[in-house]
Amino acid sequence: MIYAIASFAILVVMGIVLARAFYGPSVYDRILAVNMFGTKTVLLIAVYGFLTERPEFLDLAIVYALINFIGIVCVLKFIERLNSFDENQDIL
Amino acid sequence: MIFHILSWLFILLGLFFAITGAVGLFKLPDFYTRIHAASVADTSCAALILFGLMLNTGFSLITVKLLLILLLLWFTGPISSHSLVKAARESNLNPILADKEKEHRATD
């Protein structure tokens, strides 16, 4: 039963973080929210694997943690490259 | 039996940290304060929930995989936060500072 409570609470947290992703005034707020969303997705996959008693979900959680990290670093590099084109203004 | 109770405690504490971090992300006034709330609460919530899950099974391959997820999140979380703050600082996102005139008038 603790797994059901944990899944529901992590889903609620993901909803709140998604509100910040929509509302955030700068692009860095949105990247931060998506990063946190990805980390909570990893935890949700692990808890869901325990809920349905299938240990294969832990492999998915490992892969998604890596993909999340690489995705955030790639988006940051992209924005840095966009910023270096015009030095006087940024893309807020 | 004691492991069952401890695992409940760890998971509930981790959920408390998660909700605190999310509410802090929503309500704090500035980007730099928000990233502090997000990264600290995120890392500690992951550690507590994964420890709570580890206590439920005996020492097997599942525990090693959970430890691997935990190590990945511990290493990549602060790296992402640091590069995000550095990118935001280099692109002229100024933090909200205290009012400097009020400080000067107070010390006079």
N, CA and C atoms of all chains as a GROMACS GRO file, in nm:
protein
  600
    1MET      N    1   0.082  -0.121   0.000
    1MET     CA    2   0.000   0.000   0.000
    1MET      C    3   0.085   0.126   0.000
    2ILE      N    4   0.205   0.118   0.056
    2ILE     CA    5   0.292   0.235   0.057
    2ILE      C    6   0.332   0.270  -0.086
    3TYR      N    7   0.338   0.168  -0.175
    3TYR     CA    8   0.376   0.196  -0.313
    3TYR      C    9   0.268   0.274  -0.384
    4ALA      N   10   0.141   0.246  -0.354
    4ALA     CA   11   0.032   0.323  -0.416
    4ALA      C   12   0.033   0.467  -0.368
    5ILE      N   13   0.055   0.486  -0.237
    5ILE     CA   14   0.062   0.623  -0.182
    5ILE      C   15   0.178   0.697  -0.245
    6ALA      N   16   0.294   0.629  -0.258
    6ALA     CA   17   0.412   0.696  -0.313
    6ALA      C   18   0.390   0.732  -0.459
    7SER      N   19   0.327   0.643  -0.536
    7SER     CA   20   0.303   0.675  -0.678
    7SER      C   21   0.210   0.794  -0.691
    8PHE      N   22   0.105   0.797  -0.610
    8PHE     CA   23   0.011   0.909  -0.620
    8PHE      C   24   0.077   1.040  -0.582
    9ALA      N   25   0.159   1.037  -0.473
    9ALA     CA   26   0.224   1.160  -0.430
    9ALA      C   27   0.326   1.209  -0.532
   10ILE      N   28   0.400   1.115  -0.594
   10ILE     CA   29   0.497   1.157  -0.695
   10ILE      C   30   0.425   1.214  -0.816
   11LEU      N   31   0.306   1.161  -0.851
   11LEU     CA   32   0.230   1.217  -0.962
   11LEU      C   33   0.184   1.359  -0.931
   12VAL      N   34   0.142   1.382  -0.806
   12VAL     CA   35   0.099   1.517  -0.766
   12VAL      C   36   0.217   1.615  -0.778
   13VAL      N   37   0.335   1.569  -0.733
   13VAL     CA   38   0.454   1.654  -0.740
   13VAL      C   39   0.488   1.686  -0.885
   14MET      N   40   0.473   1.587  -0.973
   14MET     CA   41   0.502   1.611  -1.114
   14MET      C   42   0.405   1.712  -1.174
   15GLY      N   43   0.280   1.711  -1.128
   15GLY     CA   44   0.185   1.810  -1.175
   15GLY      C   45   0.222   1.951  -1.134
   16ILE      N   46   0.267   1.967  -1.008
   16ILE     CA   47   0.307   2.100  -0.960
   16ILE      C   48   0.428   2.151  -1.038
   17VAL      N   49   0.523   2.062  -1.063
   17VAL     CA   50   0.644   2.102  -1.135
   17VAL      C   51   0.609   2.140  -1.279
   18LEU      N   52   0.512   2.071  -1.338
   18LEU     CA   53   0.470   2.105  -1.475
   18LEU      C   54   0.406   2.243  -1.480
   19ALA      N   55   0.338   2.283  -1.372
   19ALA     CA   56   0.281   2.419  -1.366
   19ALA      C   57   0.392   2.523  -1.372
   20ARG      N   58   0.504   2.495  -1.304
   20ARG     CA   59   0.617   2.589  -1.313
   20ARG      C   60   0.676   2.588  -1.454
   21ALA      N   61   0.674   2.474  -1.521
   21ALA     CA   62   0.727   2.470  -1.657
   21ALA      C   63   0.643   2.554  -1.752
   22PHE      N   64   0.513   2.562  -1.729
   22PHE     CA   65   0.429   2.646  -1.813
   22PHE      C   66   0.442   2.793  -1.776
   23TYR      N   67   0.459   2.822  -1.647
   23TYR     CA   68   0.442   2.958  -1.599
   23TYR      C   69   0.572   3.035  -1.594
   24GLY      N   70   0.688   2.965  -1.590
   24GLY     CA   71   0.815   3.029  -1.561
   24GLY      C   72   0.851   3.138  -1.660
   25PRO      N   73   0.888   3.255  -1.610
   25PRO     CA   74   0.911   3.366  -1.702
   25PRO      C   75   1.036   3.353  -1.788
   26SER      N   76   1.137   3.276  -1.745
   26SER     CA   77   1.256   3.265  -1.829
   26SER      C   78   1.269   3.122  -1.878
   27VAL      N   79   1.358   3.103  -1.975
   27VAL     CA   80   1.374   2.969  -2.031
   27VAL      C   81   1.445   2.878  -1.932
   28TYR      N   82   1.526   2.937  -1.842
   28TYR     CA   83   1.599   2.854  -1.747
   28TYR      C   84   1.507   2.797  -1.641
   29ASP      N   85   1.398   2.871  -1.609
   29ASP     CA   86   1.297   2.814  -1.519
   29ASP      C   87   1.236   2.689  -1.579
   30ARG      N   88   1.211   2.694  -1.709
   30ARG     CA   89   1.149   2.579  -1.774
   30ARG      C   90   1.244   2.461  -1.781
   31ILE      N   91   1.371   2.488  -1.805
   31ILE     CA   92   1.468   2.377  -1.809
   31ILE      C   93   1.480   2.314  -1.672
   32LEU      N   94   1.479   2.396  -1.568
   32LEU     CA   95   1.486   2.344  -1.432
   32LEU      C   96   1.366   2.257  -1.401
   33ALA      N   97   1.248   2.302  -1.443
   33ALA     CA   98   1.128   2.224  -1.415
   33ALA      C   99   1.130   2.091  -1.490
   34VAL      N  100   1.179   2.091  -1.613
   34VAL     CA  101   1.184   1.966  -1.691
   34VAL      C  102   1.286   1.871  -1.632
   35ASN      N  103   1.396   1.924  -1.579
   35ASN     CA  104   1.497   1.840  -1.514
   35ASN      C  105   1.438   1.771  -1.393
   36MET      N  106   1.364   1.848  -1.312
   36MET     CA  107   1.303   1.789  -1.193
   36MET      C  108   1.195   1.689  -1.232
   37PHE      N  109   1.123   1.718  -1.340
   37PHE     CA  110   1.021   1.625  -1.390
   37PHE      C  111   1.085   1.492  -1.429
   38GLY      N  112   1.203   1.498  -1.492
   38GLY     CA  113   1.270   1.376  -1.532
   38GLY      C  114   1.318   1.295  -1.413
   39THR      N  115   1.367   1.364  -1.310
   39THR     CA  116   1.412   1.290  -1.192
   39THR      C  117   1.295   1.223  -1.122
   40LYS      N  118   1.182   1.294  -1.113
   40LYS     CA  119   1.064   1.233  -1.052
   40LYS      C  120   1.012   1.118  -1.136
   41THR      N  121   1.030   1.123  -1.270
   41THR     CA  122   0.989   1.011  -1.355
   41THR      C  123   1.072   0.887  -1.323
   42VAL      N  124   1.201   0.906  -1.297
   42VAL     CA  125   1.286   0.792  -1.260
   42VAL      C  126   1.235   0.728  -1.133
   43LEU      N  127   1.201   0.811  -1.033
   43LEU     CA  128   1.151   0.756  -0.907
   43LEU      C  129   1.017   0.688  -0.927
   44LEU      N  130   0.933   0.745  -1.014
   44LEU     CA  131   0.801   0.686  -1.038
   44LEU      C  132   0.814   0.551  -1.105
   45ILE      N  133   0.910   0.536  -1.198
   45ILE     CA  134   0.929   0.407  -1.264
   45ILE      C  135   0.975   0.304  -1.163
   46ALA      N  136   1.066   0.343  -1.073
   46ALA     CA  137   1.117   0.248  -0.973
   46ALA      C  138   1.006   0.204  -0.878
   47VAL      N  139   0.926   0.301  -0.830
   47VAL     CA  140   0.818   0.267  -0.736
   47VAL      C  141   0.710   0.184  -0.806
   48TYR      N  142   0.683   0.215  -0.933
   48TYR     CA  143   0.583   0.138  -1.006
   48TYR      C  144   0.629  -0.005  -1.029
   49GLY      N  145   0.761  -0.024  -1.047
   49GLY     CA  146   0.814  -0.158  -1.059
   49GLY      C  147   0.793  -0.239  -0.933
   50PHE      N  148   0.807  -0.173  -0.817
   50PHE     CA  149   0.779  -0.242  -0.692
   50PHE      C  150   0.630  -0.265  -0.674
   51LEU      N  151   0.548  -0.174  -0.726
   51LEU     CA  152   0.403  -0.188  -0.709
   51LEU      C  153   0.350  -0.308  -0.785
   52THR      N  154   0.398  -0.328  -0.909
   52THR     CA  155   0.348  -0.440  -0.988
   52THR      C  156   0.435  -0.563  -0.975
   53GLU      N  157   0.538  -0.558  -0.886
   53GLU     CA  158   0.623  -0.672  -0.855
   53GLU      C  159   0.691  -0.729  -0.979
   54ARG      N  160   0.744  -0.639  -1.062
   54ARG     CA  161   0.823  -0.680  -1.177
   54ARG      C  162   0.955  -0.608  -1.168
   55PRO      N  163   1.063  -0.679  -1.142
   55PRO     CA  164   1.191  -0.609  -1.125
   55PRO      C  165   1.254  -0.558  -1.253
   56GLU      N  166   1.190  -0.576  -1.371
   56GLU     CA  167   1.252  -0.528  -1.493
   56GLU      C  168   1.244  -0.377  -1.506
   57PHE      N  169   1.155  -0.313  -1.428
   57PHE     CA  170   1.139  -0.169  -1.439
   57PHE      C  171   1.261  -0.094  -1.391
   58LEU      N  172   1.345  -0.158  -1.309
   58LEU     CA  173   1.463  -0.088  -1.258
   58LEU      C  174   1.563  -0.061  -1.370
   59ASP      N  175   1.569  -0.149  -1.469
   59ASP     CA  176   1.657  -0.123  -1.584
   59ASP      C  177   1.610  -0.001  -1.661
   60LEU      N  178   1.476   0.012  -1.676
   60LEU     CA  179   1.421   0.131  -1.741
   60LEU      C  180   1.455   0.257  -1.665
   61ALA      N  181   1.455   0.248  -1.531
   61ALA     CA  182   1.484   0.366  -1.450
   61ALA      C  183   1.629   0.410  -1.469
   62ILE      N  184   1.721   0.312  -1.477
   62ILE     CA  185   1.863   0.347  -1.498
   62ILE      C  186   1.879   0.418  -1.632
   63VAL      N  187   1.815   0.362  -1.736
   63VAL     CA  188   1.831   0.421  -1.870
   63VAL      C  189   1.770   0.560  -1.874
   64TYR      N  190   1.655   0.579  -1.809
   64TYR     CA  191   1.592   0.710  -1.816
   64TYR      C  192   1.669   0.815  -1.738
   65ALA      N  193   1.737   0.774  -1.629
   65ALA     CA  194   1.819   0.870  -1.556
   65ALA      C  195   1.931   0.922  -1.644
   66LEU      N  196   1.994   0.832  -1.721
   66LEU     CA  197   2.100   0.874  -1.812
   66LEU      C  198   2.048   0.964  -1.923
   67ILE      N  199   1.933   0.926  -1.980
   67ILE     CA  200   1.877   1.004  -2.092
   67ILE      C  201   1.838   1.144  -2.045
   68ASN      N  202   1.783   1.155  -1.927
   68ASN     CA  203   1.744   1.283  -1.872
   68ASN      C  204   1.864   1.376  -1.859
   69PHE      N  205   1.975   1.321  -1.803
   69PHE     CA  206   2.094   1.402  -1.784
   69PHE      C  207   2.150   1.450  -1.917
   70ILE      N  208   2.159   1.358  -2.014
   70ILE     CA  209   2.214   1.396  -2.144
   70ILE      C  210   2.125   1.498  -2.212
   71GLY      N  211   1.994   1.483  -2.199
   71GLY     CA  212   1.902   1.577  -2.260
   71GLY      C  213   1.917   1.717  -2.205
   72ILE      N  214   1.933   1.729  -2.072
   72ILE     CA  215   1.947   1.862  -2.012
   72ILE      C  216   2.076   1.927  -2.057
   73VAL      N  217   2.186   1.850  -2.061
   73VAL     CA  218   2.314   1.908  -2.102
   73VAL      C  219   2.306   1.952  -2.249
   74CYS      N  220   2.237   1.873  -2.334
   74CYS     CA  221   2.225   1.911  -2.475
   74CYS      C  222   2.144   2.038  -2.492
   75VAL      N  223   2.034   2.051  -2.417
   75VAL     CA  224   1.952   2.172  -2.429
   75VAL      C  225   2.031   2.294  -2.383
   76LEU      N  226   2.113   2.277  -2.277
   76LEU     CA  227   2.192   2.390  -2.229
   76LEU      C  228   2.298   2.431  -2.330
   77LYS      N  229   2.358   2.333  -2.397
   77LYS     CA  230   2.457   2.367  -2.499
   77LYS      C  231   2.391   2.438  -2.617
   78PHE      N  232   2.270   2.397  -2.651
   78PHE     CA  233   2.198   2.460  -2.761
   78PHE      C  234   2.169   2.606  -2.728
   79ILE      N  235   2.124   2.631  -2.605
   79ILE     CA  236   2.091   2.768  -2.567
   79ILE      C  237   2.216   2.852  -2.558
   80GLU      N  238   2.328   2.794  -2.514
   80GLU     CA  239   2.452   2.869  -2.510
   80GLU      C  240   2.495   2.908  -2.650
   81ARG      N  241   2.476   2.816  -2.746
   81ARG     CA  242   2.514   2.849  -2.883
   81ARG      C  243   2.424   2.957  -2.940
   82LEU      N  244   2.294   2.953  -2.908
   82LEU     CA  245   2.203   3.059  -2.954
   82LEU      C  246   2.241   3.192  -2.894
   83ASN      N  247   2.283   3.190  -2.765
   83ASN     CA  248   2.319   3.316  -2.700
   83ASN      C  249   2.445   3.374  -2.757
   84SER      N  250   2.537   3.290  -2.808
   84SER     CA  251   2.664   3.345  -2.855
   84SER      C  252   2.650   3.408  -2.992
   85PHE      N  253   2.534   3.393  -3.058
   85PHE     CA  254   2.518   3.457  -3.188
   85PHE      C  255   2.498   3.606  -3.174
   86ASP      N  256   2.409   3.646  -3.082
   86ASP     CA  257   2.397   3.790  -3.057
   86ASP      C  258   2.430   3.815  -2.911
   87GLU      N  259   2.544   3.882  -2.889
   87GLU     CA  260   2.597   3.892  -2.754
   87GLU      C  261   2.521   3.991  -2.670
   88ASN      N  262   2.452   4.087  -2.733
   88ASN     CA  263   2.396   4.195  -2.652
   88ASN      C  264   2.266   4.156  -2.586
   89GLN      N  265   2.194   4.062  -2.646
   89GLN     CA  266   2.067   4.026  -2.585
   89GLN      C  267   2.064   3.874  -2.567
   90ASP      N  268   1.974   3.828  -2.483
   90ASP     CA  269   1.961   3.685  -2.465
   90ASP      C  270   1.817   3.646  -2.500
   91ILE      N  271   1.789   3.520  -2.493
   91ILE     CA  272   1.663   3.471  -2.548
   91ILE      C  273   1.562   3.451  -2.439
   92LEU      N  274   1.563   3.538  -2.337
   92LEU     CA  275   1.458   3.528  -2.236
   92LEU      C  276   1.326   3.554  -2.305
   93MET      N  277   1.014  -0.733   1.020
   93MET     CA  278   0.911  -0.641   1.067
   93MET      C  279   0.967  -0.501   1.087
   94ILE      N  280   1.087  -0.494   1.147
   94ILE     CA  281   1.148  -0.363   1.171
   94ILE      C  282   1.187  -0.300   1.038
   95PHE      N  283   1.229  -0.383   0.942
   95PHE     CA  284   1.264  -0.331   0.811
   95PHE      C  285   1.141  -0.276   0.739
   96HIS      N  286   1.026  -0.339   0.761
   96HIS     CA  287   0.904  -0.291   0.698
   96HIS      C  288   0.868  -0.152   0.749
   97ILE      N  289   0.877  -0.134   0.884
   97ILE     CA  290   0.842  -0.004   0.942
   97ILE      C  291   0.942   0.102   0.899
   98LEU      N  292   1.072   0.064   0.896
   98LEU     CA  293   1.175   0.160   0.854
   98LEU      C  294   1.155   0.202   0.710
   99SER      N  295   1.116   0.106   0.625
   99SER     CA  296   1.096   0.140   0.484
   99SER      C  297   0.977   0.233   0.467
  100TRP      N  298   0.869   0.212   0.543
  100TRP     CA  299   0.757   0.306   0.540
  100TRP      C  300   0.803   0.446   0.579
  101LEU      N  301   0.884   0.454   0.688
  101LEU     CA  302   0.930   0.584   0.738
  101LEU      C  303   1.014   0.657   0.634
  102PHE      N  304   1.107   0.583   0.571
  102PHE     CA  305   1.194   0.646   0.473
  102PHE      C  306   1.114   0.696   0.354
  103ILE      N  307   1.019   0.614   0.307
  103ILE     CA  308   0.944   0.656   0.188
  103ILE      C  309   0.856   0.776   0.220
  104LEU      N  310   0.794   0.777   0.339
  104LEU     CA  311   0.709   0.892   0.374
  104LEU      C  312   0.791   1.018   0.391
  105LEU      N  313   0.911   1.005   0.449
  105LEU     CA  314   0.998   1.123   0.462
  105LEU      C  315   1.043   1.173   0.325
  106GLY      N  316   1.073   1.078   0.236
  106GLY     CA  317   1.111   1.119   0.101
  106GLY      C  318   0.998   1.189   0.029
  107LEU      N  319   0.874   1.145   0.049
  107LEU     CA  320   0.760   1.211  -0.015
  107LEU      C  321   0.740   1.350   0.042
  108PHE      N  322   0.767   1.366   0.173
  108PHE     CA  323   0.756   1.498   0.234
  108PHE      C  324   0.857   1.595   0.171
  109PHE      N  325   0.982   1.545   0.152
  109PHE     CA  326   1.083   1.630   0.088
  109PHE      C  327   1.044   1.664  -0.055
  110ALA      N  328   0.983   1.568  -0.125
  110ALA     CA  329   0.944   1.593  -0.264
  110ALA      C  330   0.838   1.701  -0.273
  111ILE      N  331   0.737   1.693  -0.184
  111ILE     CA  332   0.630   1.792  -0.189
  111ILE      C  333   0.683   1.929  -0.148
  112THR      N  334   0.774   1.930  -0.048
  112THR     CA  335   0.834   2.058  -0.007
  112THR      C  336   0.913   2.121  -0.121
  113GLY      N  337   0.990   2.040  -0.191
  113GLY     CA  338   1.068   2.092  -0.302
  113GLY      C  339   0.980   2.145  -0.414
  114ALA      N  340   0.870   2.074  -0.443
  114ALA     CA  341   0.782   2.118  -0.551
  114ALA      C  342   0.710   2.247  -0.514
  115VAL      N  343   0.664   2.257  -0.389
  115VAL     CA  344   0.596   2.379  -0.347
  115VAL      C  345   0.695   2.496  -0.345
  116GLY      N  346   0.819   2.469  -0.304
  116GLY     CA  347   0.921   2.573  -0.306
  116GLY      C  348   0.952   2.617  -0.448
  117LEU      N  349   0.953   2.523  -0.542
  117LEU     CA  350   0.976   2.557  -0.682
  117LEU      C  351   0.866   2.646  -0.735
  118PHE      N  352   0.747   2.629  -0.682
  118PHE     CA  353   0.635   2.706  -0.734
  118PHE      C  354   0.626   2.844  -0.673
  119LYS      N  355   0.665   2.858  -0.544
  119LYS     CA  356   0.634   2.981  -0.475
  119LYS      C  357   0.749   3.078  -0.458
  120LEU      N  358   0.874   3.032  -0.474
  120LEU     CA  359   0.986   3.121  -0.443
  120LEU      C  360   0.999   3.228  -0.551
  121PRO      N  361   1.051   3.347  -0.514
  121PRO     CA  362   1.038   3.461  -0.605
  121PRO      C  363   1.140   3.469  -0.717
  122ASP      N  364   1.254   3.402  -0.708
  122ASP     CA  365   1.360   3.426  -0.804
  122ASP      C  366   1.413   3.294  -0.856
  123PHE      N  367   1.477   3.296  -0.972
  123PHE     CA  368   1.526   3.172  -1.033
  123PHE      C  369   1.632   3.106  -0.946
  124TYR      N  370   1.721   3.187  -0.887
  124TYR     CA  371   1.833   3.129  -0.812
  124TYR      C  372   1.785   3.066  -0.682
  125THR      N  373   1.683   3.122  -0.621
  125THR     CA  374   1.627   3.059  -0.502
  125THR      C  375   1.553   2.930  -0.540
  126ARG      N  376   1.486   2.934  -0.656
  126ARG     CA  377   1.412   2.815  -0.698
  126ARG      C  378   1.504   2.700  -0.728
  127ILE      N  379   1.621   2.728  -0.786
  127ILE     CA  380   1.708   2.616  -0.820
  127ILE      C  381   1.768   2.556  -0.694
  128HIS      N  382   1.786   2.640  -0.590
  128HIS     CA  383   1.834   2.584  -0.465
  128HIS      C  384   1.732   2.486  -0.407
  129ALA      N  385   1.604   2.529  -0.405
  129ALA     CA  386   1.499   2.441  -0.353
  129ALA      C  387   1.489   2.313  -0.435
  130ALA      N  388   1.494   2.329  -0.568
  130ALA     CA  389   1.474   2.213  -0.655
  130ALA      C  390   1.584   2.111  -0.639
  131SER      N  391   1.710   2.155  -0.641
  131SER     CA  392   1.817   2.056  -0.643
  131SER      C  393   1.835   1.989  -0.508
  132VAL      N  394   1.825   2.067  -0.399
  132VAL     CA  395   1.845   2.006  -0.267
  132VAL      C  396   1.733   1.907  -0.236
  133ALA      N  397   1.608   1.950  -0.255
  133ALA     CA  398   1.495   1.863  -0.222
  133ALA      C  399   1.491   1.742  -0.315
  134ASP      N  400   1.531   1.763  -0.440
  134ASP     CA  401   1.527   1.654  -0.537
  134ASP      C  402   1.626   1.544  -0.502
  135THR      N  403   1.749   1.584  -0.468
  135THR     CA  404   1.851   1.485  -0.439
  135THR      C  405   1.819   1.408  -0.312
  136SER      N  406   1.777   1.478  -0.208
  136SER     CA  407   1.751   1.409  -0.081
  136SER      C  408   1.625   1.323  -0.091
  137CYS      N  409   1.526   1.368  -0.169
  137CYS     CA  410   1.405   1.287  -0.187
  137CYS      C  411   1.438   1.157  -0.259
  138ALA      N  412   1.523   1.164  -0.362
  138ALA     CA  413   1.562   1.044  -0.434
  138ALA      C  414   1.635   0.946  -0.343
  139ALA      N  415   1.726   1.000  -0.260
  139ALA     CA  416   1.801   0.914  -0.170
  139ALA      C  417   1.709   0.843  -0.072
  140LEU      N  418   1.615   0.919  -0.012
  140LEU     CA  419   1.529   0.859   0.090
  140LEU      C  420   1.434   0.757   0.030
  141ILE      N  421   1.374   0.788  -0.085
  141ILE     CA  422   1.278   0.693  -0.143
  141ILE      C  423   1.350   0.566  -0.187
  142LEU      N  424   1.470   0.581  -0.246
  142LEU     CA  425   1.540   0.461  -0.291
  142LEU      C  426   1.592   0.379  -0.175
  143PHE      N  427   1.633   0.444  -0.064
  143PHE     CA  428   1.670   0.366   0.055
  143PHE      C  429   1.550   0.291   0.110
  144GLY      N  430   1.434   0.357   0.111
  144GLY     CA  431   1.314   0.290   0.159
  144GLY      C  432   1.278   0.170   0.073
  145LEU      N  433   1.299   0.181  -0.059
  145LEU     CA  434   1.271   0.066  -0.146
  145LEU      C  435   1.373  -0.045  -0.125
  146MET      N  436   1.498  -0.004  -0.093
  146MET     CA  437   1.603  -0.104  -0.074
  146MET      C  438   1.579  -0.189   0.048
  147LEU      N  439   1.516  -0.132   0.151
  147LEU     CA  440   1.496  -0.206   0.275
  147LEU      C  441   1.388  -0.312   0.261
  148ASN      N  442   1.309  -0.304   0.153
  148ASN     CA  443   1.198  -0.398   0.142
  148ASN      C  444   1.240  -0.533   0.088
  149THR      N  445   1.347  -0.538   0.011
  149THR     CA  446   1.393  -0.665  -0.042
  149THR      C  447   1.521  -0.704   0.029
  150GLY      N  448   1.552  -0.830   0.024
  150GLY     CA  449   1.678  -0.876   0.081
  150GLY      C  450   1.793  -0.832  -0.007
  151PHE      N  451   1.914  -0.871   0.030
  151PHE     CA  452   2.030  -0.829  -0.046
  151PHE      C  453   2.039  -0.914  -0.172
  152SER      N  454   2.003  -0.855  -0.287
  152SER     CA  455   2.002  -0.932  -0.411
  152SER      C  456   2.039  -0.838  -0.524
  153LEU      N  457   2.013  -0.880  -0.646
  153LEU     CA  458   2.045  -0.795  -0.761
  153LEU      C  459   1.961  -0.669  -0.762
  154ILE      N  460   1.838  -0.676  -0.705
  154ILE     CA  461   1.750  -0.559  -0.704
  154ILE      C  462   1.811  -0.447  -0.620
  155THR      N  463   1.874  -0.486  -0.508
  155THR     CA  464   1.938  -0.384  -0.423
  155THR      C  465   2.054  -0.317  -0.497
  156VAL      N  466   2.130  -0.398  -0.572
  156VAL     CA  467   2.242  -0.341  -0.645
  156VAL      C  468   2.193  -0.246  -0.753
  157LYS      N  469   2.081  -0.282  -0.821
  157LYS     CA  470   2.029  -0.193  -0.925
  157LYS      C  471   1.975  -0.064  -0.865
  158LEU      N  472   1.910  -0.073  -0.749
  158LEU     CA  473   1.862   0.050  -0.684
  158LEU      C  474   1.978   0.137  -0.641
  159LEU      N  475   2.087   0.074  -0.594
  159LEU     CA  476   2.205   0.151  -0.556
  159LEU      C  477   2.265   0.220  -0.678
  160LEU      N  478   2.258   0.153  -0.794
  160LEU     CA  479   2.310   0.213  -0.916
  160LEU      C  480   2.228   0.334  -0.958
  161ILE      N  481   2.093   0.324  -0.947
  161ILE     CA  482   2.007   0.439  -0.979
  161ILE      C  483   2.039   0.555  -0.884
  162LEU      N  484   2.060   0.522  -0.757
  162LEU     CA  485   2.088   0.626  -0.659
  162LEU      C  486   2.220   0.696  -0.690
  163LEU      N  487   2.323   0.618  -0.725
  163LEU     CA  488   2.452   0.680  -0.756
  163LEU      C  489   2.442   0.769  -0.879
  164LEU      N  490   2.366   0.724  -0.980
  164LEU     CA  491   2.349   0.805  -1.101
  164LEU      C  492   2.281   0.937  -1.068
  165LEU      N  493   2.174   0.931  -0.988
  165LEU     CA  494   2.103   1.055  -0.955
  165LEU      C  495   2.188   1.146  -0.869
  166TRP      N  496   2.269   1.089  -0.780
  166TRP     CA  497   2.354   1.171  -0.695
  166TRP      C  498   2.464   1.241  -0.773
  167PHE      N  499   2.515   1.173  -0.877
  167PHE     CA  500   2.621   1.235  -0.953
  167PHE      C  501   2.569   1.331  -1.057
  168THR      N  502   2.456   1.300  -1.122
  168THR     CA  503   2.413   1.386  -1.231
  168THR      C  504   2.329   1.504  -1.186
  169GLY      N  505   2.266   1.495  -1.068
  169GLY     CA  506   2.184   1.606  -1.021
  169GLY      C  507   2.261   1.734  -0.997
  170PRO      N  508   2.364   1.731  -0.912
  170PRO     CA  509   2.440   1.854  -0.892
  170PRO      C  510   2.512   1.905  -1.016
  171ILE      N  511   2.553   1.815  -1.107
  171ILE     CA  512   2.618   1.862  -1.230
  171ILE      C  513   2.519   1.941  -1.314
  172SER      N  514   2.395   1.890  -1.326
  172SER     CA  515   2.294   1.963  -1.404
  172SER      C  516   2.264   2.098  -1.342
  173SER      N  517   2.249   2.101  -1.209
  173SER     CA  518   2.216   2.227  -1.142
  173SER      C  519   2.327   2.328  -1.160
  174HIS      N  520   2.452   2.282  -1.147
  174HIS     CA  521   2.562   2.375  -1.158
  174HIS      C  522   2.572   2.434  -1.298
  175SER      N  523   2.557   2.348  -1.400
  175SER     CA  524   2.569   2.400  -1.536
  175SER      C  525   2.451   2.490  -1.570
  176LEU      N  526   2.333   2.462  -1.512
  176LEU     CA  527   2.218   2.548  -1.537
  176LEU      C  528   2.240   2.686  -1.477
  177VAL      N  529   2.291   2.692  -1.352
  177VAL     CA  530   2.314   2.822  -1.290
  177VAL      C  531   2.423   2.898  -1.363
  178LYS      N  532   2.526   2.827  -1.407
  178LYS     CA  533   2.635   2.894  -1.477
  178LYS      C  534   2.586   2.951  -1.610
  179ALA      N  535   2.502   2.874  -1.680
  179ALA     CA  536   2.449   2.924  -1.807
  179ALA      C  537   2.358   3.044  -1.785
  180ALA      N  538   2.277   3.040  -1.678
  180ALA     CA  539   2.188   3.152  -1.650
  180ALA      C  540   2.266   3.276  -1.611
  181ARG      N  541   2.375   3.260  -1.535
  181ARG     CA  542   2.453   3.376  -1.494
  181ARG      C  543   2.526   3.438  -1.610
  182GLU      N  544   2.573   3.352  -1.705
  182GLU     CA  545   2.647   3.409  -1.817
  182GLU      C  546   2.556   3.474  -1.918
  183SER      N  547   2.426   3.450  -1.912
  183SER     CA  548   2.337   3.513  -2.008
  183SER      C  549   2.254   3.621  -1.943
  184ASN      N  550   2.310   3.692  -1.847
  184ASN     CA  551   2.253   3.815  -1.793
  184ASN      C  552   2.119   3.794  -1.727
  185LEU      N  553   2.105   3.686  -1.653
  185LEU     CA  554   1.984   3.672  -1.571
  185LEU      C  555   2.022   3.717  -1.431
  186ASN      N  556   1.981   3.838  -1.393
  186ASN     CA  557   2.028   3.893  -1.267
  186ASN      C  558   1.944   3.846  -1.151
  187PRO      N  559   2.006   3.815  -1.037
  187PRO     CA  560   1.927   3.779  -0.920
  187PRO      C  561   1.864   3.902  -0.857
  188ILE      N  562   1.760   3.879  -0.781
  188ILE     CA  563   1.693   3.989  -0.710
  188ILE      C  564   1.773   4.016  -0.584
  189LEU      N  565   1.842   4.130  -0.578
  189LEU     CA  566   1.924   4.160  -0.462
  189LEU      C  567   1.848   4.251  -0.366
  190ALA      N  568   1.907   4.266  -0.246
  190ALA     CA  569   1.845   4.357  -0.151
  190ALA      C  570   1.864   4.499  -0.200
  191ASP      N  571   1.782   4.588  -0.150
  191ASP     CA  572   1.787   4.725  -0.194
  191ASP      C  573   1.909   4.792  -0.135
  192LYS      N  574   2.003   4.842  -0.220
  192LYS     CA  575   2.129   4.892  -0.167
  192LYS      C  576   2.110   5.028  -0.103
  193GLU      N  577   2.012   5.108  -0.151
  193GLU     CA  578   1.992   5.240  -0.091
  193GLU      C  579   1.945   5.229   0.052
  194LYS      N  580   1.859   5.130   0.077
  194LYS     CA  581   1.808   5.114   0.214
  194LYS      C  582   1.921   5.076   0.308
  195GLU      N  583   2.019   4.994   0.257
  195GLU     CA  584   2.129   4.955   0.344
  195GLU      C  585   2.215   5.074   0.378
  196HIS      N  586   2.241   5.160   0.277
  196HIS     CA  587   2.324   5.277   0.303
  196HIS      C  588   2.258   5.371   0.402
  197ARG      N  589   2.127   5.391   0.388
  197ARG     CA  590   2.058   5.481   0.479
  197ARG      C  591   2.055   5.425   0.619
  198ALA      N  592   2.049   5.290   0.632
  198ALA     CA  593   2.041   5.230   0.766
  198ALA      C  594   2.172   5.244   0.840
  199THR      N  595   2.286   5.237   0.767
  199THR     CA  596   2.415   5.246   0.836
  199THR      C  597   2.454   5.388   0.867
  200ASP      N  598   2.392   5.489   0.807
  200ASP     CA  599   2.430   5.628   0.833
  200ASP      C  600   2.391   5.676   0.972
   0.00000   0.00000   0.00000
